Amino acid sequence: MKLVFYLFLGLTLASCEKELSIGKTQFDKKLVLNCSIAKDSLIEGNLSESVGVLSVPSLNTLSGNITIKLKRNGLVLYNDVVRLDSGRFSLPYIAKANSEYEIQVAYSDFPTIKAKDLVPANSLVVDLDTLTEQSGSFRLKFSLKDPPGSHKYLLQLSSQGKQIVNNDSLSTRISIDFTSSDKVFLSSLRTVILDDSYSLFDDALFEGQKQDFELVIPKDQFTSKSFVPERMVLRISCISENMFAYYKSILENTHIYGGPLATGFGQFTNVDQGLGIFSFYTFTQKEILIR
């Protein structure tokens, strides 16, 4: 009796199997616009197309002509055909502070995409204090004077030095990972256990005031025989709300909630009918010698 039962169970389970063809999965391609533009810089960016899970990202570079309409504060500045150069394009206009820009891009049979953003107007006041050396790390202290109003910031750290390539010395810059226990980072997705070369934060804890910071940089990043560091470069950007939301979603999907698939592809975009980001920022940069 048991033998008959197991035979029946085996046949039942076998009959429930269904073969799925992943290669036939439907995927609707979209245009991807990537424009992160500094104040007083040319309005330029990159245009590509989205790729499926099983696609090859290196094959999504676009070429040919695109039609671009650019508006500033509602007035049309440009409406013409632009040639893509390995997916890149550039317009003969400078991003002016406190101006809202809207861009519309038409390419091939894709739906026309549209995005807009506001250029920050703030000039940042950043002062470097000290760079001290300890047994296994450097400690960098600096301050930021926050302008009146609410602002979002992006902090980046890198090292400028000489790269030895085939007995030649080339000037190069590499990103530097750091940590910090400052509350301003802990309140905006930075943790003391996460090393990274950039950080997002806002001024909710020090709005309109001067704020002191301290970063801890592991020394082992400077032990490569092929790279000789000469100076540390601190760059702080005041970024638009759209740019902050875009980088925040990258952090959430990459570091915070378990990986890029954890939130169901919840990547922020301000590009209507497409993907990517159209955003502006203003920045200041400081350097300090590594002795």
matplotlib code that plots the C-alpha trace (Angstrom):
import matplotlib.pyplot as plt

x = [0.0, 2.8, 4.5, 1.4, 1.2, 4.8, 4.4, 1.3, 3.0, 6.0, 3.8, 1.9, 5.0, 6.5, 3.4, 3.6, 6.9, 6.8, 9.7, 10.1, 12.0, 13.8, 15.0, 11.5, 10.8, 9.3, 11.5, 10.5, 13.6, 13.7, 16.0, 18.4, 19.5, 22.5, 23.2, 24.8, 25.9, 27.8, 26.8, 28.6, 29.4, 28.2, 24.9, 25.9, 25.3, 25.0, 22.2, 21.9, 19.2, 18.2, 19.2, 17.5, 18.8, 20.4, 21.5, 25.1, 25.4, 28.4, 26.1, 23.7, 25.7, 23.7, 24.8, 23.3, 21.2, 18.8, 16.5, 16.8, 14.7, 16.1, 14.2, 15.4, 12.7, 10.1, 11.7, 13.0, 16.8, 17.5, 15.4, 17.5, 19.3, 22.4, 24.9, 25.7, 29.4, 29.6, 26.4, 27.5, 26.0, 26.8, 24.8, 26.3, 24.7, 26.1, 24.1, 23.2, 22.6, 19.0, 17.6, 15.2, 16.1, 13.9, 15.2, 13.3, 15.0, 13.7, 15.5, 14.5, 11.2, 11.5, 9.0, 10.2, 11.7, 11.5, 13.1, 13.6, 15.7, 16.8, 20.5, 21.6, 22.8, 24.9, 28.6, 30.0, 32.4, 34.6, 37.6, 40.2, 41.5, 44.0, 45.1, 46.6, 48.4, 47.8, 49.1, 46.6, 44.7, 44.5, 42.0, 40.8, 39.0, 37.1, 34.1, 31.2, 29.3, 25.7, 23.8, 20.3, 17.5, 17.4, 20.2, 21.4, 25.1, 27.4, 30.8, 33.6, 37.2, 40.1, 43.9, 46.0, 49.4, 51.7, 50.9, 53.8, 53.0, 55.8, 58.5, 56.5, 55.1, 51.5, 49.5, 46.3, 43.5, 41.9, 38.8, 39.4, 37.2, 36.4, 34.2, 32.8, 30.8, 29.3, 25.6, 24.9, 26.0, 24.3, 21.0, 21.2, 22.2, 25.9, 27.0, 30.3, 30.7, 30.4, 33.5, 32.8, 34.4, 31.3, 28.5, 25.1, 23.9, 21.5, 21.6, 18.7, 20.9, 22.8, 20.7, 22.2, 25.2, 28.8, 29.3, 32.6, 33.3, 35.9, 36.6, 38.7, 40.7, 42.4, 46.1, 46.2, 44.7, 48.1, 50.3, 50.3, 53.8, 52.6, 50.8, 52.5, 49.9, 50.8, 47.6, 44.1, 41.2, 38.0, 35.0, 31.6, 28.7, 25.4, 23.1, 19.5, 16.6, 16.5, 20.2, 20.0, 17.0, 18.9, 22.1, 20.0, 18.2, 21.6, 22.8, 19.6, 19.7, 23.5, 24.4, 21.5, 18.8, 20.6, 21.7, 20.5, 17.5, 16.3, 13.8, 12.5, 14.5, 13.3, 15.8, 14.7, 14.5, 13.1, 13.1, 9.5, 9.0, 12.6, 15.3, 18.3, 18.8, 18.9, 20.3, 22.5, 24.9, 27.5, 30.7, 33.8, 37.1, 40.0, 43.3, 45.8, 49.3, 50.0, 53.4]
y = [0.0, 2.4, 1.6, 2.6, 5.8, 6.8, 6.0, 8.2, 11.0, 10.9, 11.0, 14.0, 16.0, 15.2, 16.4, 19.8, 20.8, 23.6, 24.7, 28.5, 30.2, 33.2, 34.3, 35.1, 37.4, 40.7, 43.8, 47.3, 49.4, 53.0, 55.9, 56.6, 60.2, 60.9, 64.6, 65.8, 69.4, 71.9, 75.5, 77.7, 74.6, 73.5, 71.6, 68.2, 64.6, 61.0, 59.2, 55.4, 52.7, 50.5, 46.8, 43.7, 41.3, 39.0, 41.8, 43.1, 46.6, 47.4, 47.3, 50.0, 53.0, 55.1, 57.0, 59.1, 62.3, 63.3, 66.3, 68.3, 71.2, 73.1, 75.6, 78.0, 79.3, 78.3, 80.1, 78.0, 78.4, 75.6, 73.4, 71.5, 68.3, 67.2, 64.5, 61.9, 61.1, 57.7, 58.5, 61.9, 65.3, 68.9, 72.2, 75.7, 76.9, 77.5, 76.4, 79.6, 79.7, 79.8, 78.9, 76.0, 74.1, 71.6, 69.3, 67.2, 64.5, 62.6, 59.7, 57.1, 55.3, 55.8, 58.0, 61.6, 61.9, 65.1, 66.2, 69.4, 70.6, 73.8, 75.0, 75.7, 79.2, 78.8, 79.4, 77.1, 78.1, 75.2, 75.4, 72.6, 72.3, 69.6, 66.2, 64.1, 60.8, 57.9, 54.3, 52.9, 55.9, 59.6, 62.0, 64.9, 67.8, 70.5, 72.8, 73.9, 77.2, 76.3, 79.1, 80.1, 77.7, 73.9, 72.2, 68.8, 67.9, 65.4, 64.8, 63.2, 62.4, 61.5, 61.4, 63.2, 61.7, 59.9, 56.6, 54.5, 52.9, 51.1, 53.3, 56.4, 58.7, 59.9, 62.4, 60.7, 60.9, 57.9, 57.8, 57.4, 55.4, 57.0, 56.5, 59.0, 58.9, 62.4, 62.4, 64.3, 61.2, 58.7, 60.5, 60.3, 56.7, 56.8, 54.2, 53.8, 50.3, 51.4, 52.5, 54.7, 57.5, 59.7, 60.5, 62.2, 64.5, 67.4, 70.4, 69.4, 69.3, 72.6, 74.7, 78.1, 77.4, 76.4, 72.6, 70.8, 67.4, 64.6, 61.8, 58.7, 57.4, 54.0, 54.2, 50.9, 52.8, 54.5, 51.5, 50.6, 50.6, 51.9, 55.0, 57.8, 60.1, 63.8, 65.5, 64.8, 66.4, 67.2, 68.1, 69.2, 69.8, 71.5, 69.4, 69.7, 67.7, 65.4, 64.7, 63.9, 61.5, 59.8, 59.2, 58.2, 55.5, 54.2, 53.9, 52.2, 49.6, 49.0, 49.2, 49.6, 47.1, 44.1, 44.7, 46.1, 43.8, 44.3, 47.1, 45.8, 48.1, 51.2, 53.5, 57.2, 59.1, 62.5, 61.6, 61.3, 58.3, 57.2, 56.5, 58.3, 61.7, 65.4, 67.4, 70.3, 71.2, 73.7, 72.7, 73.8, 71.9, 72.0, 70.2, 69.4, 67.9, 64.4, 64.5]
z = [0.0, 0.9, -2.4, -4.4, -2.3, -3.1, -6.8, -6.9, -5.1, -7.4, -10.5, -9.1, -8.3, -11.7, -13.5, -11.7, -13.2, -15.8, -17.9, -18.1, -20.9, -19.4, -22.8, -23.9, -20.9, -22.2, -21.5, -22.6, -23.2, -22.0, -22.6, -19.8, -19.2, -17.0, -16.3, -13.1, -13.9, -11.8, -11.6, -14.2, -16.3, -19.8, -19.9, -21.1, -20.3, -21.5, -23.2, -23.3, -23.2, -20.3, -20.3, -19.2, -16.5, -19.2, -21.5, -22.0, -20.6, -22.8, -25.9, -24.7, -26.0, -28.4, -31.5, -34.2, -34.0, -31.2, -30.9, -27.7, -26.4, -23.5, -21.4, -18.7, -16.3, -18.9, -21.9, -24.8, -25.2, -27.7, -30.0, -32.5, -33.5, -31.6, -32.6, -30.0, -29.5, -27.9, -26.1, -24.9, -25.9, -25.1, -25.4, -25.7, -22.5, -19.0, -16.0, -14.2, -10.4, -9.1, -12.5, -13.4, -16.5, -18.4, -21.0, -23.6, -25.6, -28.6, -30.1, -32.7, -31.8, -28.0, -26.3, -25.8, -22.3, -20.1, -16.9, -14.9, -12.0, -10.1, -10.0, -6.4, -5.8, -2.7, -2.5, 0.2, 2.9, 4.0, 6.2, 6.6, 10.2, 10.7, 9.2, 12.0, 11.7, 14.0, 14.1, 11.6, 10.3, 9.4, 11.0, 9.0, 10.7, 8.8, 9.1, 6.9, 7.2, 6.3, 4.4, 5.5, 4.5, 4.1, 2.1, 1.0, 0.7, -1.0, 0.6, -1.5, -0.5, -2.8, -2.9, -5.5, -6.3, -8.7, -10.3, -11.5, -14.8, -16.7, -15.1, -15.9, -13.3, -14.0, -12.0, -10.9, -8.3, -6.5, -4.3, -0.5, 1.8, 5.2, 8.3, 10.8, 14.0, 13.6, 14.1, 10.9, 8.9, 11.2, 10.6, 6.9, 6.0, 7.0, 9.5, 11.4, 10.0, 6.3, 4.5, 1.5, -0.6, -0.5, 1.9, 1.8, 4.6, 5.2, 7.5, 9.7, 12.8, 12.2, 9.8, 9.2, 11.6, 11.4, 11.8, 12.6, 11.2, 11.7, 9.2, 9.9, 6.9, 7.1, 6.3, 4.3, 1.3, 0.9, 1.0, -2.8, -4.2, -7.5, -6.1, -4.1, -2.4, -2.2, -1.0, 0.2, -1.7, 0.1, -2.1, -0.7, -3.0, -2.3, -4.4, -5.6, -4.0, -7.1, -6.9, -3.2, -3.8, -6.6, -4.6, -1.5, -3.5, -4.7, -1.1, 0.0, -2.8, -2.5, 1.1, 3.5, 2.8, 1.6, -2.0, -5.3, -5.5, -2.0, -2.6, -6.0, -8.3, -6.4, -8.1, -8.0, -11.3, -12.3, -16.0, -17.3, -19.7, -19.0, -16.4, -14.9, -13.4, -14.6, -11.7, -10.7, -7.9, -6.7, -5.0, -3.2, -3.0, -0.5, -0.5, 2.3, 2.0, 3.1, 4.8]

ax = plt.figure().add_subplot(projection="3d")
ax.plot(x, y, z, "-o")
ax.set_aspect("equal")
plt.show()
